[in-house]
Amino acid sequence: SAGMEPEVLRNMLMSLASTSHLAVKLLLKVQIDSEESDDDVNSCNAYDARLLMAFTDMLTMERRFWAQETSIEWWVHIVMQVWDDEQWLQNFWMRKATFMGLCAELAPILRRKDSRLRAALPVEKQMAIAIWKLATPDSYQSVANQFGVGKSTIGTVLMQVCRAINCILLRRTVTLSNVHDIVAGFAQMGFPNSGGAIGGTHSPILAPAHLTSKYINRKGYFSVVLQALVNHRGHFMDIIAGWPRKVHDARIFRNTGCKLGFSSQTRRSP
């Protein structure tokens, strides 16, 4: 590059602007390698090197700009600093203290390191995005606009938070408890010899093309079954989801892993 005219080099670099940052880094490496291998270091064109470095810095600044979040004012300054418990309950179905407790529990899995191009989403914001999406009928784009992130980020965060909940909290929250206490509790309510209340419901899905007949329910749409078992206090003791609608409720129950010997009636989903 020592004999290359500055104008020619500038035109080459500008044509690379729409391709890849890696291409410019490669040019830098080639020039540095050639300088280190040349005995006459002064023969290298210092102007070319400075131009390459400046152009690389410019691309890095543009990448940071492209990755910048669209808006964070609502989340940072309104929700986290202004909202009281009443507003938290209305929008997130829990108080702020409960929310922060969940964040602390799931932080070991959800916490991410900052990259060179952008800062990682805080655990609190990940949790808020997931809860908001699960608790409202808002679209991915609407939630993305609400929290100032990309649309694809919503789906990624939602899956990560659900996996963290399943890994850390599910078995701690959904438990069989003491069978004798449950039976006694139902007896006091007028249901003797009962160890739980069980029911199922439909969760609409887009059925796989090769298995549509297995997932269509009697209402005429595609779904999987969510079956839940609760004790006399309404606390979940077992949850299972994902079985095709064609599968009978009794078969689903047999495969839940519950070994309780109690009498119950399986309520059909409405």
Secondary structure by P-SEA (a helix, b strand, c coil): cccccaaaaaaaaaaaccccaaaaaaaaaaaaaaaaaccccccccaaaaaaaaaaaaaaaaaaaaaacccccccccccccccccaaaaaacccccaaaaaaaaaaaccccbbbbccccccccaaaaaaaaaaaaaccccaaaaaaaacccaaaaaaaaaaaaaaaaacccccccccccaaaaaaaaaaacccccccccbbbbbbccccccccccccccccbbbbbbbbbbccccccccccccccccccaaaaaaacccccbbbbbbcccc
